[in-house]
Amino acid sequence: MATTSTLAATHLSSLPARHRHDHRSPRLSLFLKPSKPSSGPPRLSLLSSSSASRRAAAVRAGDIDTSFFDAVNPDADVAFDPPAPPEGFVPPPSFDDGPLEGEDEIAAAYEELYGPAYSGVSVLGNDVSVMDSKVKKTTGFGKVKREKVKDGFEERVIQVRRVTKVVKGGKQLHFRAIVVVGDKKGQVGVGVGKAKEVIGAVQKSAVNARRNIITVPMTKYLTFPHRSEGDYGAAKVMLRPASPGTGVIAGGAVRIVLEMAGVENALGKQLGSKNALNNARATVVAVQMMRQFRDVALDRGIPMEELWK
């Protein structure tokens, strides 16, 4: 064993210095030398990254003056002293303090932003086709039109109101729309919907109205078979049949519901409340209480002539 190590040492001593370095045992060095600058991408080096971080810390320490914080006590209570407002400063009015816009003003504002109304009737008195052509010219890709459901029902807006909801962060502004849909052949429905925009609220209320379709009993003279009364909440509605040629003599939401149902001769009266939604639903309740004479005779098992004896 000693002879082998002696021969190895003698062999290494006879080699040149540049070959001796190649036969030394490899060692792991933690400090890598920075790579030479080259045209290629930069190489990662522990020594270069540590020196760069030290240089960046030195630059940051030299540029920022931290002597101000030497006399500041972090545990002390600092009173908030806001700057005084300048002379002649008038605080802006609150959003809720201003006057409320009317339904026509809201509709006109949305027509200026989004074009003609959803029903094709212009609130500002402009031609709908002309406004569509202007929109196409200004935007370049036309106006996005809402596809109406072609199911035979017509839509009529009763009321659009701005409502607010008080939440933790303040007040949320929404619009509530009341819509009546009907085919003017005895089918009618009342719906209500809320959204952040008027168009979205009308679409929601129209969908809700189609889910609540009822059938209105009418005679061949397009009037009610008999008188009826209905109430919803504090609203009470009184409906009476009328002779041919009388027309629909009613006001508010009652008139719109009867016209969308196809009733042409009737008398209606709102009692107790002026709420449009409650009066519309009270009209639906009153209509649902009506029955045709043939249905009553069929249930009782007698001919229709016996009903008037």
The 8 nearest C-alpha neighbors of each residue, nearest first, counted from 0:
[[1, 3, 2, 4, 5, 6, 7, 8],
 [2, 0, 4, 3, 5, 6, 7, 8],
 [1, 3, 5, 0, 4, 6, 7, 8],
 [2, 4, 6, 0, 5, 1, 7, 8],
 [5, 3, 7, 1, 6, 2, 8, 0],
 [6, 4, 2, 8, 7, 3, 1, 9],
 [5, 7, 9, 3, 4, 8, 10, 2],
 [8, 6, 4, 10, 5, 9, 11, 3],
 [7, 9, 5, 11, 10, 6, 4, 12],
 [10, 8, 6, 12, 7, 11, 5, 13],
 [9, 11, 7, 13, 8, 12, 6, 14],
 [10, 12, 8, 14, 13, 9, 7, 19],
 [13, 11, 9, 10, 14, 8, 15, 19],
 [12, 14, 10, 11, 9, 15, 8, 19],
 [15, 13, 11, 12, 18, 19, 16, 10],
 [16, 14, 18, 17, 19, 13, 12, 11],
 [15, 17, 19, 18, 14, 20, 12, 21],
 [16, 18, 19, 15, 20, 21, 14, 22],
 [19, 17, 21, 20, 16, 15, 14, 22],
 [20, 18, 16, 21, 22, 17, 14, 15],
 [21, 19, 18, 22, 17, 23, 16, 24],
 [20, 22, 18, 19, 23, 17, 24, 25],
 [23, 21, 19, 20, 24, 18, 11, 25],
 [24, 22, 20, 21, 25, 19, 26, 18],
 [23, 25, 22, 26, 21, 20, 27, 19],
 [26, 24, 23, 27, 22, 21, 28, 20],
 [27, 25, 28, 24, 23, 29, 30, 22],
 [28, 26, 29, 25, 30, 31, 24, 23],
 [27, 29, 30, 26, 31, 25, 32, 45],
 [30, 28, 31, 27, 45, 46, 32, 26],
 [31, 29, 28, 46, 32, 45, 44, 27],
 [32, 30, 46, 45, 29, 44, 33, 28],
 [31, 33, 34, 46, 30, 44, 47, 45],
 [34, 32, 47, 44, 46, 31, 35, 45],
 [33, 35, 32, 36, 42, 44, 43, 41],
 [34, 36, 37, 33, 32, 42, 41, 38],
 [37, 35, 34, 38, 41, 39, 33, 42],
 [38, 36, 39, 35, 40, 41, 34, 42],
 [37, 39, 40, 36, 41, 35, 42, 34],
 [40, 38, 37, 41, 36, 42, 35, 34],
 [39, 41, 42, 38, 37, 36, 43, 34],
 [42, 40, 39, 43, 37, 36, 34, 38],
 [43, 41, 44, 40, 34, 33, 39, 35],
 [42, 44, 41, 45, 48, 47, 34, 33],
 [45, 43, 47, 46, 33, 48, 42, 31],
 [46, 44, 48, 47, 31, 49, 30, 43],
 [45, 47, 49, 44, 48, 31, 30, 50],
 [46, 48, 50, 44, 45, 49, 33, 51],
 [49, 47, 51, 45, 50, 46, 44, 52],
 [50, 48, 52, 46, 51, 47, 45, 53],
 [49, 51, 53, 47, 52, 48, 46, 54],
 [52, 50, 48, 54, 53, 49, 47, 55],
 [51, 53, 55, 49, 54, 50, 56, 48],
 [54, 52, 50, 56, 51, 55, 57, 49],
 [53, 55, 57, 51, 52, 56, 50, 58],
 [56, 54, 52, 58, 57, 53, 59, 51],
 [57, 55, 59, 53, 58, 54, 60, 52],
 [56, 58, 54, 60, 55, 59, 61, 53],
 [59, 57, 55, 61, 56, 60, 62, 54],
 [58, 60, 56, 62, 61, 57, 55, 63],
 [61, 59, 57, 58, 62, 63, 56, 64],
 [60, 62, 58, 59, 63, 57, 64, 56],
 [61, 63, 59, 60, 58, 64, 57, 65],
 [64, 62, 60, 61, 65, 59, 58, 66],
 [63, 65, 66, 62, 67, 61, 60, 68],
 [64, 66, 67, 68, 63, 69, 60, 62],
 [65, 67, 69, 68, 64, 70, 63, 71],
 [68, 66, 65, 69, 70, 64, 71, 63],
 [67, 69, 71, 70, 66, 65, 72, 64],
 [68, 70, 66, 67, 71, 65, 72, 73],
 [69, 71, 68, 67, 72, 66, 73, 65],
 [72, 70, 68, 69, 73, 67, 75, 74],
 [71, 73, 74, 75, 70, 68, 69, 76],
 [74, 72, 75, 71, 76, 68, 77, 70],
 [75, 73, 72, 76, 71, 77, 70, 78],
 [74, 76, 72, 73, 77, 71, 78, 70],
 [77, 75, 78, 74, 73, 72, 79, 71],
 [76, 78, 75, 79, 80, 74, 73, 72],
 [79, 77, 80, 76, 81, 75, 82, 74],
 [80, 78, 81, 77, 76, 82, 83, 75],
 [79, 81, 78, 82, 83, 77, 84, 76],
 [82, 80, 79, 83, 84, 78, 85, 77],
 [83, 81, 84, 80, 85, 79, 86, 78],
 [82, 84, 85, 81, 80, 86, 88, 87],
 [85, 83, 82, 88, 86, 87, 81, 89],
 [86, 84, 88, 87, 83, 82, 89, 90],
 [85, 87, 88, 84, 89, 83, 90, 82],
 [86, 88, 89, 85, 84, 90, 83, 91],
 [89, 87, 86, 85, 90, 84, 91, 83],
 [88, 90, 87, 91, 92, 86, 84, 85],
 [91, 89, 88, 92, 93, 84, 87, 85],
 [92, 90, 89, 93, 94, 88, 96, 97],
 [93, 91, 90, 94, 96, 97, 95, 89],
 [94, 92, 96, 95, 91, 97, 90, 98],
 [93, 95, 96, 97, 92, 91, 98, 99],
 [94, 96, 93, 97, 98, 99, 92, 170],
 [97, 95, 93, 94, 92, 98, 99, 91],
 [96, 98, 95, 94, 99, 93, 92, 100],
 [99, 97, 100, 96, 95, 94, 101, 93],
 [98, 100, 97, 101, 95, 161, 96, 102],
 [101, 99, 104, 105, 98, 102, 103, 161],
 [100, 102, 104, 103, 105, 99, 160, 106],
 [101, 103, 105, 104, 106, 159, 100, 160],
 [104, 102, 106, 101, 105, 107, 122, 100],
 [105, 103, 107, 101, 106, 102, 100, 108],
 [106, 104, 108, 102, 107, 103, 101, 109],
 [105, 107, 103, 109, 104, 108, 110, 102],
 [108, 106, 110, 104, 105, 109, 122, 103],
 [109, 107, 105, 111, 110, 106, 104, 112],
 [110, 108, 112, 106, 111, 107, 113, 105],
 [109, 111, 114, 107, 115, 113, 108, 112],
 [110, 112, 108, 109, 114, 113, 107, 115],
 [113, 111, 109, 110, 114, 108, 107, 115],
 [114, 112, 110, 109, 111, 115, 116, 142],
 [113, 115, 110, 111, 112, 130, 116, 131],
 [116, 114, 110, 121, 127, 119, 117, 113],
 [115, 117, 119, 118, 121, 120, 110, 114],
 [116, 118, 119, 115, 198, 120, 145, 144],
 [119, 117, 116, 120, 154, 115, 155, 121],
 [120, 118, 116, 117, 115, 121, 127, 128],
 [121, 119, 118, 116, 122, 115, 127, 117],
 [120, 122, 124, 115, 123, 116, 125, 119],
 [121, 123, 124, 107, 120, 106, 116, 110],
 [122, 124, 121, 125, 107, 110, 111, 115],
 [125, 123, 121, 122, 126, 120, 127, 115],
 [126, 124, 123, 121, 127, 130, 122, 129],
 [125, 127, 129, 128, 130, 124, 121, 115],
 [126, 128, 130, 129, 115, 125, 131, 121],
 [129, 127, 131, 130, 126, 132, 133, 125],
 [130, 128, 132, 126, 131, 127, 133, 125],
 [129, 131, 133, 127, 128, 132, 134, 126],
 [132, 130, 128, 134, 133, 129, 127, 135],
 [131, 133, 135, 129, 134, 130, 136, 128],
 [134, 132, 130, 136, 131, 135, 137, 129],
 [133, 135, 131, 137, 132, 136, 138, 130],
 [136, 134, 141, 132, 133, 138, 139, 137],
 [135, 137, 133, 134, 139, 138, 132, 141],
 [138, 136, 134, 135, 139, 133, 141, 140],
 [139, 137, 135, 140, 136, 134, 141, 142],
 [138, 140, 135, 136, 137, 141, 134, 142],
 [141, 139, 138, 135, 142, 136, 137, 134],
 [142, 140, 135, 139, 138, 134, 143, 136],
 [141, 143, 144, 135, 134, 140, 131, 138],
 [142, 144, 141, 145, 140, 146, 113, 135],
 [145, 143, 142, 146, 117, 141, 147, 131],
 [146, 144, 147, 143, 117, 148, 202, 198],
 [145, 147, 144, 148, 149, 143, 117, 202],
 [148, 146, 149, 145, 150, 144, 117, 202],
 [147, 149, 150, 146, 151, 152, 145, 153],
 [148, 150, 151, 147, 152, 146, 153, 182],
 [151, 149, 152, 148, 153, 182, 147, 209],
 [150, 152, 149, 182, 153, 181, 148, 183],
 [153, 151, 182, 181, 150, 180, 154, 149],
 [152, 154, 180, 181, 182, 151, 155, 259],
 [155, 153, 180, 179, 178, 152, 156, 181],
 [154, 156, 179, 178, 180, 157, 153, 255],
 [157, 155, 178, 158, 177, 179, 154, 176],
 [158, 156, 177, 178, 155, 252, 179, 159],
 [157, 159, 177, 176, 156, 160, 275, 178],
 [160, 158, 176, 175, 102, 177, 174, 161],
 [161, 159, 175, 174, 162, 158, 176, 102],
 [160, 162, 174, 173, 175, 163, 159, 172],
 [161, 163, 173, 174, 172, 160, 175, 164],
 [164, 162, 172, 171, 173, 170, 165, 161],
 [163, 165, 171, 170, 166, 172, 162, 173],
 [166, 164, 170, 169, 171, 163, 167, 168],
 [167, 165, 169, 168, 170, 164, 171, 163],
 [166, 168, 169, 165, 170, 164, 171, 163],
 [167, 169, 166, 170, 165, 171, 164, 172],
 [170, 168, 166, 167, 165, 171, 164, 163],
 [169, 171, 165, 164, 166, 163, 172, 168],
 [172, 170, 164, 163, 165, 173, 169, 166],
 [171, 173, 163, 162, 170, 164, 195, 161],
 [174, 172, 195, 162, 194, 161, 163, 193],
 [173, 175, 161, 193, 194, 160, 162, 195],
 [176, 174, 193, 160, 159, 192, 200, 161],
 [175, 177, 159, 201, 200, 192, 158, 191],
 [176, 178, 191, 158, 157, 190, 156, 204],
 [179, 177, 156, 190, 155, 157, 204, 205],
 [178, 180, 189, 155, 188, 154, 156, 190],
 [181, 179, 154, 153, 188, 187, 152, 155],
 [180, 182, 187, 259, 152, 186, 153, 260],
 [181, 183, 152, 184, 186, 151, 153, 260],
 [261, 184, 182, 260, 259, 181, 185, 186],
 [185, 183, 261, 182, 186, 260, 181, 262],
 [184, 186, 215, 260, 214, 183, 261, 187],
 [187, 185, 214, 181, 260, 213, 182, 184],
 [188, 186, 181, 260, 212, 213, 180, 259],
 [189, 187, 212, 208, 211, 180, 179, 209],
 [190, 188, 208, 179, 178, 180, 211, 280],
 [208, 191, 189, 207, 204, 178, 177, 205],
 [190, 192, 204, 177, 176, 178, 207, 175],
 [193, 191, 204, 203, 200, 176, 175, 201],
 [194, 192, 175, 200, 174, 176, 173, 203],
 [195, 193, 200, 196, 173, 174, 199, 175],
 [194, 196, 173, 174, 172, 197, 193, 199],
 [197, 195, 194, 199, 198, 174, 200, 173],
 [196, 198, 200, 199, 174, 201, 194, 195],
 [199, 197, 201, 200, 196, 202, 117, 194],
 [198, 200, 202, 196, 201, 197, 194, 203],
 [199, 201, 194, 193, 197, 192, 203, 198],
 [202, 200, 204, 198, 199, 203, 176, 205],
 [201, 203, 199, 205, 200, 204, 198, 206],
 [204, 202, 192, 200, 206, 205, 201, 207],
 [203, 205, 192, 191, 190, 207, 201, 206],
 [206, 204, 208, 202, 207, 203, 178, 201],
 [205, 207, 203, 209, 204, 208, 202, 210],
 [206, 208, 190, 204, 210, 205, 209, 203],
 [190, 207, 209, 189, 188, 205, 211, 210],
 [210, 208, 206, 211, 207, 212, 188, 205],
 [209, 211, 207, 208, 212, 206, 188, 190],
 [212, 210, 208, 188, 209, 213, 189, 207],
 [211, 213, 188, 187, 209, 210, 186, 208],
 [214, 212, 187, 186, 188, 211, 215, 287],
 [215, 213, 186, 185, 216, 187, 212, 287],
 [214, 216, 185, 286, 217, 186, 213, 260],
 [217, 215, 291, 214, 290, 223, 289, 185],
 [218, 216, 223, 222, 221, 224, 215, 219],
 [217, 219, 220, 221, 222, 224, 223, 216],
 [218, 220, 221, 217, 222, 223, 224, 243],
 [219, 221, 218, 222, 243, 264, 217, 242],
 [222, 220, 218, 262, 219, 217, 263, 264],
 [223, 221, 264, 217, 240, 220, 218, 262],
 [222, 224, 240, 217, 225, 218, 216, 265],
 [223, 225, 218, 217, 291, 222, 240, 216],
 [226, 224, 223, 240, 227, 239, 289, 290],
 [225, 227, 239, 238, 240, 223, 228, 224],
 [228, 226, 238, 285, 237, 225, 239, 289],
 [227, 229, 237, 285, 236, 238, 230, 226],
 [230, 228, 285, 281, 284, 236, 235, 282],
 [229, 231, 235, 281, 234, 236, 232, 284],
 [232, 230, 281, 234, 277, 233, 280, 235],
 [231, 233, 234, 230, 277, 235, 281, 272],
 [232, 234, 272, 231, 271, 235, 230, 277],
 [235, 233, 272, 271, 231, 230, 232, 278],
 [234, 236, 230, 270, 229, 271, 269, 281],
 [237, 235, 269, 229, 228, 268, 270, 281],
 [236, 238, 228, 268, 267, 227, 269, 229],
 [239, 237, 267, 227, 226, 266, 228, 236],
 [238, 240, 226, 266, 265, 267, 241, 227],
 [241, 239, 265, 223, 222, 225, 226, 266],
 [242, 240, 265, 264, 245, 266, 222, 239],
 [241, 243, 245, 244, 264, 240, 220, 222],
 [244, 242, 245, 264, 220, 241, 246, 221],
 [243, 245, 246, 242, 264, 263, 241, 220],
 [246, 244, 264, 243, 242, 241, 247, 265],
 [247, 245, 264, 263, 244, 248, 265, 243],
 [248, 246, 265, 264, 263, 249, 266, 245],
 [247, 249, 266, 246, 267, 265, 250, 254],
 [250, 248, 267, 254, 247, 266, 268, 253],
 [249, 251, 254, 253, 252, 248, 268, 267],
 [252, 250, 253, 254, 275, 255, 249, 278],
 [251, 253, 255, 279, 254, 275, 278, 256],
 [254, 252, 256, 251, 255, 279, 250, 282],
 [253, 255, 249, 250, 257, 252, 256, 251],
 [254, 256, 258, 252, 257, 253, 259, 251],
 [257, 255, 259, 253, 254, 258, 260, 252],
 [258, 256, 260, 254, 262, 255, 259, 253],
 [257, 259, 255, 261, 260, 256, 262, 254],
 [260, 258, 181, 183, 256, 261, 257, 255],
 [261, 259, 183, 185, 187, 257, 258, 186],
 [183, 260, 262, 258, 184, 259, 185, 263],
 [261, 263, 221, 257, 258, 222, 260, 264],
 [262, 264, 246, 221, 247, 261, 222, 265],
 [265, 263, 246, 222, 247, 241, 245, 262],
 [266, 264, 241, 240, 247, 222, 239, 248],
 [265, 267, 248, 239, 238, 249, 247, 240],
 [268, 266, 249, 238, 237, 248, 239, 265],
 [267, 269, 237, 236, 249, 270, 238, 266],
 [270, 268, 236, 235, 237, 271, 267, 278],
 [271, 269, 235, 236, 272, 234, 268, 237],
 [270, 272, 234, 235, 233, 269, 273, 236],
 [273, 271, 234, 274, 270, 233, 269, 235],
 [272, 274, 275, 278, 271, 234, 269, 270],
 [273, 275, 277, 272, 276, 278, 234, 279],
 [276, 274, 278, 252, 277, 273, 279, 251],
 [275, 277, 279, 278, 274, 280, 177, 252],
 [278, 276, 280, 274, 279, 275, 231, 234],
 [277, 279, 281, 275, 280, 276, 234, 274],
 [280, 278, 282, 276, 252, 281, 277, 253],
 [279, 281, 283, 277, 282, 278, 276, 284],
 [282, 280, 230, 231, 278, 284, 229, 283],
 [283, 281, 285, 279, 280, 284, 236, 278],
 [282, 284, 280, 286, 281, 285, 287, 279],
 [285, 283, 281, 287, 229, 282, 286, 280],
 [286, 284, 229, 228, 282, 288, 283, 287],
 [287, 285, 283, 288, 289, 284, 215, 282],
 [286, 288, 284, 289, 285, 283, 215, 213],
 [289, 287, 285, 286, 284, 290, 227, 229],
 [288, 290, 286, 287, 227, 216, 291, 285],
 [291, 289, 292, 216, 288, 294, 295, 224],
 [290, 292, 294, 293, 216, 224, 295, 289],
 [293, 291, 295, 294, 296, 290, 303, 224],
 [292, 294, 296, 295, 291, 297, 303, 302],
 [293, 295, 297, 291, 292, 296, 298, 290],
 [296, 294, 292, 298, 297, 293, 299, 291],
 [297, 295, 293, 299, 301, 294, 298, 303],
 [298, 296, 300, 294, 295, 299, 293, 301],
 [297, 299, 295, 296, 300, 294, 301, 293],
 [300, 298, 296, 297, 301, 295, 294, 302],
 [301, 299, 297, 298, 296, 302, 295, 303],
 [300, 302, 296, 299, 303, 297, 305, 306],
 [301, 303, 304, 305, 296, 300, 306, 297],
 [302, 304, 305, 306, 296, 293, 301, 292],
 [305, 303, 306, 302, 307, 308, 301, 296],
 [304, 306, 303, 308, 307, 302, 301, 296],
 [305, 307, 304, 303, 308, 296, 302, 301],
 [308, 306, 305, 304, 303, 302, 292, 296],
 [307, 305, 306, 304, 303, 302, 301, 296]]
